[in-house]
Amino acid sequence: MKTAAAFLLALVVASCGGASRAPAPSRAEPSAPPAPTVAPPSDPLGSRPVPASAQPFVPPAPQVLDGPGKSKVWLLERHGLPLVTVAIVVPYGSAAEPIEKGGLAYATADMLDEGAGDRDALLFSQAINDLGARLASSADRDASSVSIQMLSSKLEAALSLLADAVVKPRHEKKDWSRVSALWNNALKNRTQEPNDVARVVTTFTYYGAKHPYAHPPDGTMASAKKVQLPDIAKWHKTIWRPDAATFVVVGDVKSTELTALLSKAFAAWKAPADSAPPIADPGPAAPREMRSFVVDRPEAPQIVMSWVRSGPRASDPAYAPLSMINIALGGSFTSRLNQNLREDHGWTYGARSSVNAQRSAGMVVVRAAIRADAIAGALREARKEVDTLAKEGLGETDVEKVRALLNGEALESYGTVRGVAGSLAGNASLGLLPDQDVRDLAAQRSASAKELTALATKYFDLSATTVVLVGPKDLAVKALAENGLPKPEFVDAEGAPVAH
């Protein structure tokens, strides 16, 4: 206290002009000369450009023309390069064939380039090569197709060969013997590939043996043995009909030129009067309760895990926005499943999910090849990610990220003639509209986070899921039990029940 009073008294005396001496002024230090001003070096590249905001890509829609034999033509002209791709699609695939002869559509498509018209298999292949063209054929569940890509200057000659393959296939016995042997060997090899086994078994067990989608498009080892050359010839005549066909043409050709060339090349293609086309829509899958299946691979270092449940058909308005949710869940490298199972835990090289594009009865699938000793944790984490998405949906940041990815995918798909043709042919095979890509992108860009959350709740509920594990039986059974999943049924590499 005393010390404080003395200090206050000194302040009062000083403020009243007491005789205390003012301190001597300090000596000024000499100031340093100012630093010379140096202008920053100029950038030899100029000022940095400010990128413009990314513009949403809108795919061009094809023209729709009348084709030969009551067919339809989807034409998208692109004159930047002298290339043309022509695809022919008919809406009949493995879902339309007799179940006991599964793989018939696949084998019929495989025979399209095995000789046609006046040329045997070798001469036909040589004629394609001489044009510098590429011919390919395939069949999936919903459609069969054949395509050819060539320089636009070779279009007329290429269409002549394509017409021979579709209208006048030779179907010779020696060629079928070779194709059939290769096909059966491929099916045998398929049973040894765990990811292929998972794909086949998941579809078979989910749909059930009697559904047209249940068997794989390339058939089974048992059904392939029942497909004979007369079946190929009859099936070809039944499904390759112009009144059901769509020509998809993309590239350096104008509509007037194209219609004249198609009419000339396919003048002999007529719809058969003595046979009706098969049913193209296989109908919905039957409702199913949660079930588990195991394919035993005793020595496998990994277990391929699959979750599958019902999804919308490709024509459903929900399909396009649901695909956005799928990208966030497992449809990209930065997806939730991949980040959790691969990046955070190191259990897999990659985890994926998909929403199958099908004419009817679609599927939502989650799949990953997991380190065998980690399968219990992977089942738990995968289910957690799906359940979280079903409850919370996507946030606004997630939605914008997915939209950017979709924009990039569309740009990539439409960046090449072949890519555009593939996208349009896929739409034709599913019975979709010529401008379906335009519609889908518009629906995805307008979908709100609230709408996407409602879809996630509907389609990512795992209460009616089929679970398939391909790997060591003991580890698989234990993992299912630890996760409270149903006791498994044991099946072989094509889904048939086996004793254990």
C-alpha positions as CSV (number, residue, x, y, z in Angstrom):
1,M,0.0,0.0,0.0
2,K,2.7,2.4,0.9
3,T,4.6,1.8,-2.2
4,A,1.5,2.4,-4.2
5,A,0.8,5.8,-2.4
6,A,4.4,7.0,-3.1
7,F,4.0,6.1,-6.7
8,L,0.8,8.1,-7.0
9,L,2.3,11.1,-5.2
10,A,5.2,11.2,-7.7
11,L,2.7,11.2,-10.6
12,V,0.8,14.2,-9.0
13,V,4.0,16.2,-8.5
14,A,5.1,15.6,-12.1
15,S,1.7,16.6,-13.5
16,C,1.8,19.9,-11.5
17,G,5.0,21.1,-13.0
18,G,7.4,20.2,-10.3
19,A,11.1,20.8,-10.5
20,S,12.0,17.4,-11.9
21,R,14.3,17.7,-14.9
22,A,13.1,16.7,-18.3
23,P,15.1,14.0,-19.9
24,A,17.7,15.0,-22.5
25,P,16.6,14.5,-26.0
26,S,18.0,11.3,-27.7
27,R,20.4,11.7,-30.5
28,A,18.8,11.1,-33.9
29,E,20.3,8.1,-35.7
30,P,21.3,8.8,-39.3
31,S,18.6,7.4,-41.6
32,A,19.5,4.7,-44.2
33,P,19.1,5.6,-47.8
34,P,15.9,4.3,-49.3
35,A,16.2,0.9,-51.1
36,P,15.9,1.2,-54.9
37,T,12.5,0.2,-56.2
38,V,12.8,-2.9,-58.4
39,A,9.9,-3.7,-60.6
40,P,8.8,-7.4,-60.5
41,P,9.9,-9.4,-63.6
42,S,7.2,-9.7,-66.2
43,D,5.7,-13.2,-66.8
44,P,6.9,-14.3,-70.2
45,L,3.6,-16.2,-70.5
46,G,1.5,-13.2,-69.7
47,S,-1.1,-12.8,-67.0
48,R,-2.6,-16.0,-65.6
49,P,-5.9,-16.8,-67.3
50,V,-9.0,-17.2,-65.3
51,P,-10.8,-20.4,-66.4
52,A,-14.5,-20.0,-67.3
53,S,-17.1,-22.1,-65.4
54,A,-17.6,-25.5,-66.8
55,Q,-20.6,-25.6,-69.1
56,P,-23.0,-28.6,-68.8
57,F,-22.6,-30.9,-71.7
58,V,-25.8,-31.6,-73.7
59,P,-25.4,-34.6,-76.0
60,P,-26.7,-34.2,-79.5
61,A,-29.8,-36.3,-80.3
62,P,-29.8,-38.5,-83.4
63,Q,-32.2,-38.1,-86.4
64,V,-34.8,-40.9,-86.7
65,L,-35.3,-42.2,-90.2
66,D,-37.2,-45.0,-91.8
67,G,-34.9,-47.9,-92.8
68,P,-35.2,-51.0,-95.0
69,G,-37.9,-53.6,-94.1
70,K,-39.7,-51.4,-91.7
71,S,-36.6,-50.9,-89.5
72,K,-35.7,-47.7,-87.9
73,V,-32.5,-45.7,-88.3
74,W,-30.9,-43.5,-85.7
75,L,-28.4,-41.3,-87.4
76,L,-26.0,-38.8,-85.7
77,E,-23.8,-37.0,-88.3
78,R,-20.3,-36.2,-87.3
79,H,-18.1,-34.9,-90.1
80,G,-14.9,-34.0,-88.2
81,L,-13.2,-37.3,-89.1
82,P,-13.8,-39.6,-92.1
83,L,-15.1,-42.5,-89.9
84,V,-18.5,-44.2,-89.6
85,T,-19.8,-46.8,-87.2
86,V,-22.9,-48.8,-88.1
87,A,-24.7,-51.0,-85.5
88,I,-27.8,-53.2,-86.0
89,V,-29.7,-54.0,-82.8
90,V,-32.6,-56.4,-82.3
91,P,-34.3,-56.6,-78.9
92,Y,-33.9,-60.3,-78.4
93,G,-31.1,-61.7,-76.2
94,S,-30.7,-64.5,-73.7
95,A,-34.0,-63.6,-71.9
96,A,-36.0,-64.5,-75.0
97,E,-34.3,-67.9,-75.7
98,P,-35.4,-71.2,-74.3
99,I,-34.0,-71.6,-70.8
100,E,-32.8,-75.1,-71.5
101,K,-30.7,-73.8,-74.4
102,G,-29.2,-70.9,-72.5
103,G,-26.5,-69.2,-74.6
104,L,-28.4,-69.7,-77.9
105,A,-28.5,-66.0,-78.7
106,Y,-24.8,-65.6,-77.7
107,A,-23.7,-68.5,-80.0
108,T,-25.9,-67.2,-82.8
109,A,-24.2,-63.8,-82.6
110,D,-20.8,-65.5,-82.5
111,M,-21.6,-67.2,-85.8
112,L,-22.3,-63.9,-87.7
113,D,-18.8,-63.5,-88.9
114,E,-18.2,-67.2,-89.7
115,G,-18.8,-66.8,-93.4
116,A,-21.7,-65.2,-95.3
117,G,-23.0,-64.9,-98.8
118,D,-20.4,-66.1,-101.3
119,R,-17.5,-66.1,-98.8
120,D,-16.5,-68.8,-96.4
121,A,-15.2,-67.8,-92.9
122,L,-11.7,-67.2,-94.1
123,L,-12.7,-65.1,-97.1
124,F,-15.2,-63.2,-95.2
125,S,-12.6,-62.3,-92.5
126,Q,-10.2,-61.3,-95.3
127,A,-12.8,-59.0,-96.9
128,I,-13.3,-57.2,-93.6
129,N,-9.6,-56.8,-93.2
130,D,-9.1,-55.6,-96.7
131,L,-11.4,-52.7,-96.0
132,G,-9.6,-51.8,-92.8
133,A,-12.9,-52.4,-91.0
134,R,-13.7,-53.9,-87.6
135,L,-16.8,-56.1,-87.2
136,A,-18.1,-57.2,-83.8
137,S,-21.2,-59.1,-82.7
138,S,-22.6,-59.9,-79.3
139,A,-25.7,-60.8,-77.3
140,D,-26.7,-59.9,-73.7
141,R,-29.9,-60.4,-71.8
142,D,-32.0,-58.0,-73.7
143,A,-30.6,-57.7,-77.2
144,S,-28.4,-59.0,-79.9
145,S,-26.2,-56.7,-82.0
146,V,-23.6,-56.5,-84.8
147,S,-21.5,-53.5,-85.7
148,I,-18.9,-52.5,-88.2
149,Q,-16.5,-49.5,-88.1
150,M,-14.8,-48.2,-91.2
151,L,-13.6,-45.2,-93.2
152,S,-16.5,-43.3,-94.7
153,S,-15.0,-43.9,-98.1
154,K,-15.5,-47.7,-97.5
155,L,-19.1,-47.4,-96.2
156,E,-20.8,-49.0,-99.3
157,A,-18.5,-52.0,-99.4
158,A,-18.8,-52.5,-95.6
159,L,-22.6,-52.3,-95.7
160,S,-22.6,-55.0,-98.3
161,L,-20.5,-57.3,-96.0
162,L,-22.7,-56.4,-93.0
163,A,-25.8,-57.3,-94.9
164,D,-24.4,-60.7,-95.9
165,A,-23.7,-61.4,-92.3
166,V,-27.2,-60.6,-91.2
167,V,-29.2,-61.7,-94.2
168,K,-27.2,-64.6,-95.6
169,P,-25.0,-66.3,-92.9
170,R,-23.5,-69.6,-94.1
171,H,-23.7,-71.5,-90.8
172,E,-21.4,-74.2,-92.0
173,K,-20.8,-77.3,-89.9
174,K,-17.0,-77.0,-89.7
175,D,-17.2,-73.4,-88.5
176,W,-19.8,-74.4,-85.8
177,S,-17.5,-77.2,-84.6
178,R,-14.7,-74.7,-83.9
179,V,-17.0,-72.0,-82.4
180,S,-18.7,-74.6,-80.2
181,A,-15.4,-76.0,-78.9
182,L,-14.1,-72.6,-78.1
183,W,-17.4,-71.7,-76.4
184,N,-17.4,-74.8,-74.2
185,N,-13.8,-74.2,-73.2
186,A,-14.6,-70.6,-72.2
187,L,-17.5,-71.8,-70.0
188,K,-15.2,-74.3,-68.3
189,N,-12.6,-71.6,-67.6
190,R,-15.3,-69.3,-66.3
191,T,-16.0,-71.7,-63.4
192,Q,-12.4,-71.1,-62.2
193,E,-12.6,-67.3,-62.1
194,P,-14.0,-66.2,-58.7
195,N,-15.4,-62.8,-60.0
196,D,-17.1,-64.6,-62.9
197,V,-18.5,-67.2,-60.6
198,A,-19.8,-64.4,-58.3
199,R,-21.5,-62.7,-61.2
200,V,-23.2,-65.9,-62.5
201,V,-24.2,-67.2,-59.1
202,T,-25.5,-63.8,-57.9
203,T,-27.8,-63.4,-60.8
204,F,-29.0,-67.1,-60.8
205,T,-29.8,-67.1,-57.0
206,Y,-31.4,-63.7,-57.0
207,Y,-33.8,-64.2,-59.9
208,G,-34.4,-67.9,-59.4
209,A,-33.9,-70.7,-61.9
210,K,-37.1,-70.1,-63.9
211,H,-36.8,-66.4,-64.6
212,P,-35.5,-65.5,-68.1
213,Y,-32.7,-63.3,-66.6
214,A,-31.4,-66.1,-64.3
215,H,-29.0,-67.9,-66.6
216,P,-26.0,-66.0,-67.9
217,P,-26.1,-64.7,-71.5
218,D,-23.3,-67.0,-72.6
219,G,-25.1,-70.0,-71.1
220,T,-24.0,-72.8,-68.8
221,M,-21.9,-75.9,-69.4
222,A,-25.0,-78.0,-69.4
223,S,-27.1,-75.7,-71.7
224,A,-24.2,-75.2,-74.2
225,K,-24.2,-78.9,-75.0
226,K,-27.8,-78.8,-76.0
227,V,-27.3,-76.0,-78.6
228,Q,-26.8,-77.5,-82.0
229,L,-26.3,-75.9,-85.5
230,P,-29.9,-76.3,-86.6
231,D,-30.9,-74.3,-83.4
232,I,-28.5,-71.6,-84.5
233,A,-30.0,-71.3,-88.0
234,K,-33.6,-71.3,-86.6
235,W,-32.9,-68.7,-83.9
236,H,-31.1,-66.4,-86.4
237,K,-34.2,-66.5,-88.7
238,T,-36.5,-65.8,-85.7
239,I,-34.7,-62.8,-84.2
240,W,-32.8,-61.1,-87.0
241,R,-35.8,-59.5,-88.6
242,P,-35.9,-55.9,-90.0
243,D,-39.3,-55.0,-88.5
244,A,-37.7,-55.3,-85.0
245,A,-34.3,-53.8,-85.9
246,T,-32.7,-50.5,-85.2
247,F,-29.8,-49.2,-87.3
248,V,-27.5,-46.9,-85.2
249,V,-25.2,-44.9,-87.5
250,V,-22.7,-42.4,-86.3
251,G,-20.1,-40.5,-88.3
252,D,-19.2,-38.9,-91.6
253,V,-22.3,-39.6,-93.7
254,K,-25.4,-37.6,-94.7
255,S,-29.0,-38.9,-94.3
256,T,-29.8,-39.0,-98.0
257,E,-26.7,-40.9,-98.8
258,L,-27.2,-43.3,-95.9
259,T,-30.8,-44.3,-96.6
260,A,-30.0,-45.0,-100.3
261,L,-27.0,-47.2,-99.3
262,L,-29.0,-49.1,-96.7
263,S,-31.9,-49.7,-99.0
264,K,-29.5,-51.1,-101.6
265,A,-27.5,-53.3,-99.3
266,F,-30.4,-54.7,-97.3
267,A,-33.0,-55.0,-100.1
268,A,-33.3,-58.8,-99.6
269,W,-33.9,-58.5,-95.8
270,K,-37.5,-59.4,-95.1
271,A,-39.4,-60.3,-91.9
272,P,-40.3,-64.0,-91.8
273,A,-43.9,-64.5,-92.5
274,D,-44.0,-67.9,-90.7
275,S,-42.8,-67.0,-87.3
276,A,-43.7,-64.4,-84.7
277,P,-41.0,-62.6,-82.8
278,P,-40.3,-63.8,-79.2
279,I,-41.3,-61.8,-76.1
280,A,-38.8,-59.1,-75.5
281,D,-39.8,-58.2,-71.9
282,P,-39.2,-61.0,-69.4
283,G,-41.2,-59.4,-66.6
284,P,-40.3,-58.6,-63.0
285,A,-38.5,-60.8,-60.5
286,A,-40.5,-62.5,-57.8
287,P,-40.2,-60.9,-54.3
288,R,-37.6,-62.6,-52.2
289,E,-36.6,-62.6,-48.5
290,M,-33.0,-62.2,-47.4
291,R,-30.9,-65.3,-48.3
292,S,-27.2,-66.2,-48.2
293,F,-25.2,-68.5,-50.6
294,V,-21.7,-69.8,-50.5
295,V,-19.5,-71.2,-53.3
296,D,-16.7,-73.1,-51.6
297,R,-13.1,-72.3,-52.8
298,P,-11.0,-73.9,-50.0
299,E,-7.6,-72.5,-51.0
300,A,-8.7,-69.0,-52.3
301,P,-6.8,-66.1,-50.6
302,Q,-9.8,-63.8,-51.2
303,I,-13.6,-64.1,-50.8
304,V,-15.7,-62.4,-53.4
305,M,-18.5,-60.7,-51.6
306,S,-21.8,-59.7,-53.4
307,W,-24.9,-58.0,-52.1
308,V,-27.8,-57.8,-54.5
309,R,-31.4,-56.4,-54.3
310,S,-34.1,-55.3,-56.7
311,G,-33.6,-52.2,-58.9
312,P,-35.7,-50.3,-61.4
313,R,-35.8,-51.1,-65.1
314,A,-33.8,-48.8,-67.4
315,S,-36.9,-47.0,-68.7
316,D,-38.0,-46.1,-65.1
317,P,-37.7,-42.4,-64.4
318,A,-35.9,-43.4,-61.2
319,Y,-33.1,-45.0,-63.0
320,A,-31.1,-41.9,-64.0
321,P,-31.1,-40.2,-60.6
322,L,-30.5,-43.6,-58.9
323,S,-27.3,-43.9,-61.0
324,M,-26.1,-40.7,-59.3
325,I,-26.5,-42.2,-55.8
326,N,-24.6,-45.3,-57.1
327,I,-21.6,-43.2,-58.2
328,A,-21.3,-41.9,-54.6
329,L,-21.7,-45.3,-53.1
330,G,-19.4,-47.4,-55.3
331,G,-19.4,-46.2,-58.8
332,S,-16.1,-44.2,-58.7
333,F,-12.7,-44.5,-57.2
334,T,-13.5,-42.0,-54.5
335,S,-16.8,-43.7,-53.6
336,R,-17.7,-44.5,-50.0
337,L,-17.3,-48.2,-50.4
338,N,-13.9,-47.9,-52.0
339,Q,-12.6,-45.4,-49.5
340,N,-13.8,-47.6,-46.6
341,L,-12.8,-51.1,-47.7
342,R,-9.7,-50.2,-49.7
343,E,-8.2,-47.0,-48.4
344,D,-9.2,-47.1,-44.7
345,H,-8.9,-50.8,-44.1
346,G,-6.8,-52.2,-46.9
347,W,-9.0,-55.3,-47.3
348,T,-9.4,-55.1,-51.1
349,Y,-8.0,-53.7,-54.3
350,G,-11.3,-52.2,-55.1
351,A,-15.0,-52.2,-54.1
352,R,-17.7,-51.4,-56.6
353,S,-21.5,-51.0,-56.9
354,S,-23.8,-50.9,-59.9
355,V,-27.4,-50.4,-61.0
356,N,-27.9,-52.8,-63.9
357,A,-29.4,-51.3,-67.0
358,Q,-32.0,-53.9,-68.1
359,R,-35.2,-53.9,-70.0
360,S,-37.0,-55.3,-67.0
361,A,-36.3,-56.3,-63.4
362,G,-33.1,-54.5,-62.7
363,M,-30.6,-55.2,-59.9
364,V,-28.5,-53.1,-57.5
365,V,-25.2,-54.9,-56.8
366,V,-22.4,-54.3,-54.3
367,R,-19.3,-56.4,-55.0
368,A,-15.6,-56.7,-53.8
369,A,-12.9,-59.3,-53.6
370,I,-11.9,-59.2,-49.9
371,R,-8.9,-60.7,-48.1
372,A,-10.3,-63.9,-46.8
373,D,-9.5,-63.4,-43.1
374,A,-11.2,-59.9,-43.2
375,I,-14.5,-61.0,-44.7
376,A,-16.5,-60.6,-41.5
377,G,-15.4,-57.0,-41.1
378,A,-16.0,-56.2,-44.8
379,L,-19.5,-57.5,-44.6
380,R,-20.1,-55.3,-41.6
381,E,-18.5,-52.2,-43.1
382,A,-20.2,-52.6,-46.5
383,R,-23.6,-52.9,-44.8
384,K,-22.8,-49.9,-42.7
385,E,-22.0,-47.7,-45.7
386,V,-25.2,-48.8,-47.6
387,D,-27.4,-48.3,-44.5
388,T,-25.9,-44.9,-43.9
389,L,-26.6,-43.9,-47.5
390,A,-30.2,-45.2,-47.3
391,K,-30.9,-43.2,-44.1
392,E,-29.0,-39.9,-45.0
393,G,-28.9,-39.8,-48.8
394,L,-26.5,-37.4,-50.4
395,G,-25.5,-33.9,-49.2
396,E,-25.3,-30.9,-51.5
397,T,-21.6,-31.2,-51.8
398,D,-21.9,-34.9,-52.8
399,V,-24.6,-34.0,-55.4
400,E,-22.4,-31.4,-57.1
401,K,-19.4,-33.8,-57.1
402,V,-21.5,-36.5,-58.8
403,R,-22.9,-34.1,-61.3
404,A,-19.4,-33.1,-62.3
405,L,-18.4,-36.8,-62.7
406,L,-21.5,-37.5,-64.8
407,N,-20.7,-34.5,-67.0
408,G,-17.2,-35.8,-67.6
409,E,-18.4,-39.3,-68.4
410,A,-20.8,-38.0,-70.9
411,L,-18.1,-35.9,-72.6
412,E,-15.8,-39.0,-72.7
413,S,-18.6,-41.2,-74.1
414,Y,-19.4,-38.7,-76.8
415,G,-15.8,-37.9,-77.6
416,T,-15.5,-40.7,-80.2
417,V,-17.6,-42.0,-83.0
418,R,-17.4,-45.5,-81.5
419,G,-18.4,-44.2,-78.0
420,V,-21.5,-42.4,-79.3
421,A,-22.5,-45.5,-81.3
422,G,-22.1,-47.7,-78.3
423,S,-24.3,-45.4,-76.1
424,L,-27.0,-45.1,-78.7
425,A,-27.0,-48.8,-79.4
426,G,-27.3,-49.5,-75.7
427,N,-30.4,-47.3,-75.6
428,A,-31.9,-49.0,-78.6
429,S,-31.3,-52.5,-77.1
430,L,-33.2,-51.5,-73.9
431,G,-36.2,-50.0,-75.8
432,L,-35.3,-46.5,-74.8
433,L,-35.8,-43.2,-76.7
434,P,-33.3,-41.9,-79.3
435,D,-32.6,-38.8,-77.0
436,Q,-32.5,-40.8,-73.8
437,D,-29.0,-39.6,-73.0
438,V,-30.2,-36.0,-73.2
439,R,-33.2,-36.8,-70.9
440,D,-31.1,-38.7,-68.4
441,L,-28.5,-35.9,-68.0
442,A,-31.3,-33.3,-67.6
443,A,-33.0,-35.5,-64.9
444,Q,-29.7,-35.9,-63.0
445,R,-28.9,-32.2,-63.1
446,S,-32.3,-31.3,-61.8
447,A,-32.5,-33.9,-59.1
448,S,-32.4,-32.4,-55.6
449,A,-30.7,-33.8,-52.5
450,K,-34.1,-34.5,-51.0
451,E,-35.3,-36.4,-54.0
452,L,-32.1,-38.5,-54.1
453,T,-32.4,-39.3,-50.4
454,A,-35.9,-40.7,-51.0
455,L,-34.6,-42.9,-53.8
456,A,-31.7,-44.1,-51.6
457,T,-34.1,-45.0,-48.9
458,K,-36.2,-47.1,-51.4
459,Y,-33.5,-48.8,-53.3
460,F,-30.7,-49.3,-50.8
461,D,-32.6,-51.0,-48.1
462,L,-30.8,-54.3,-47.5
463,S,-33.6,-56.1,-45.7
464,A,-34.5,-58.2,-48.8
465,T,-30.9,-58.8,-50.0
466,T,-29.3,-61.8,-51.5
467,V,-25.7,-62.3,-50.2
468,V,-23.2,-64.4,-52.1
469,L,-19.7,-65.4,-50.9
470,V,-17.2,-67.2,-53.2
471,G,-14.2,-68.4,-51.2
472,P,-13.2,-70.7,-48.2
473,K,-16.4,-72.1,-46.8
474,D,-15.4,-72.1,-43.1
475,L,-14.5,-68.4,-43.1
476,A,-17.6,-67.5,-45.1
477,V,-20.0,-69.3,-42.8
478,K,-18.4,-67.8,-39.7
479,A,-18.5,-64.3,-41.2
480,L,-22.2,-64.6,-42.1
481,A,-23.0,-65.8,-38.6
482,E,-21.1,-62.9,-37.0
483,N,-23.0,-60.4,-39.0
484,G,-26.4,-61.9,-38.2
485,L,-27.0,-62.9,-41.8
486,P,-29.0,-66.0,-42.8
487,K,-27.4,-69.5,-42.6
488,P,-26.0,-70.1,-46.1
489,E,-27.1,-72.4,-48.9
490,F,-24.2,-74.1,-50.7
491,V,-24.1,-74.0,-54.5
492,D,-21.7,-74.7,-57.3
493,A,-20.0,-72.3,-59.8
494,E,-23.3,-71.9,-61.8
495,G,-25.7,-71.7,-58.9
496,A,-26.9,-75.3,-58.6
497,P,-27.3,-76.7,-55.1
498,V,-24.6,-78.9,-53.7
499,A,-24.3,-81.0,-50.6
500,H,-21.9,-79.9,-47.9
